[in-house]
Amino acid sequence: MKTLLALNWKMNKTPSEARAWAEDLAERLSPGDAELAVMAPAIALPALAAHLPAGVSVGAQDLSAHESGAYTGEISAAMLVDVGTRYAVVGHSERREYHGESDATVAAKARQAQQNGITPIVCVGEGLDARERGEQVPYTLAQLAGSLEGVGEDVVVAYEPVWAIGTGKTATADDAEELASAIREALRERYGDAAEEVRVLYGGSVKPDNIAAICAKPNVNGALVGGASLKVPDVLGMNDALK
Ligand SMILES: O=C[C@H](O)COP(=O)(O)O
């Protein structure tokens, strides 16, 4: 299966900046072994769909758990599909923390994505407390079970320890593999043989100089990258490191 380099811009870049970034990438990207996907603010997705180089996917950072109707401010899966969206991040720790999203909400969003042909990237991961208690595996697996309720196997799982996000503290490649292998086992129980085809990503302070070691681990099939996704040279560096 192809390694996935998922670039999460978070709340950065206007549509004009997104277009310039995509044009710059298109000029400089030499295709590697990884699949690239850009998870941008929804308002920038049409510009990305029009200007990203061929083969680079468009992704959303969130979507509504509802199909359509009276949900002011929400963006539906069908709207995202209409502008060329292939992936959607759901349950990022920032949405869980700042927008009160529960595992049940995350699962509802993932189901909504799948019903419309979007592959959800379901995020899970422990905070510092659970890590310091040595409970990172049971904590993360409990979150995963709730977040995958009723969700089919066309899914990507991103393990992001909250203490490593945007802090410069990267989990070691062995830490990433510990959780990725536990997640794989849980996916086998849920999906059987199809679990081998589910990509498990690591996220948290991934950069050009650490991505190769992390993605070389047997159960890590890519990365979800925040800070290092904003500058084209960093993205080229990560893409090259995965060749
Ligand atoms: O979605 C991406 C993650 O939250 C990681 O962010 P970061 O690479 O800035 O630590």
The ligand as an SDF file (V2000), in Angstrom:
LIG
                    3D

 10  9  0  0  0  0  0  0  0  0999 V2000
   -2.5960   17.2260   12.0960 O   0  0  0  0  0  0  0  0  0  0  0  0
   -1.4140   17.3570   12.3640 C   0  0  0  0  0  0  0  0  0  0  0  0
   -0.9390   17.2330   13.7200 C   0  0  0  0  0  0  0  0  0  0  0  0
   -1.7610   17.8440   14.6370 O   0  0  0  0  0  0  0  0  0  0  0  0
    0.5250   17.4510   13.9210 C   0  0  0  0  0  0  0  0  0  0  0  0
    0.8470   18.8110   13.9590 O   0  0  0  0  0  0  0  0  0  0  0  0
    2.4050   19.2040   14.0040 P   0  0  0  0  0  0  0  0  0  0  0  0
    3.0550   18.4970   12.8720 O   0  0  0  0  0  0  0  0  0  0  0  0
    2.4250   20.6990   13.8700 O   0  0  0  0  0  0  0  0  0  0  0  0
    2.9200   18.7160   15.3340 O   0  0  0  0  0  0  0  0  0  0  0  0
  1  2  2  0
  2  3  1  0
  3  4  1  0
  3  5  1  0
  5  6  1  0
  6  7  1  0
  7  8  2  0
  7  9  1  0
  7 10  1  0
M  END
$$$$
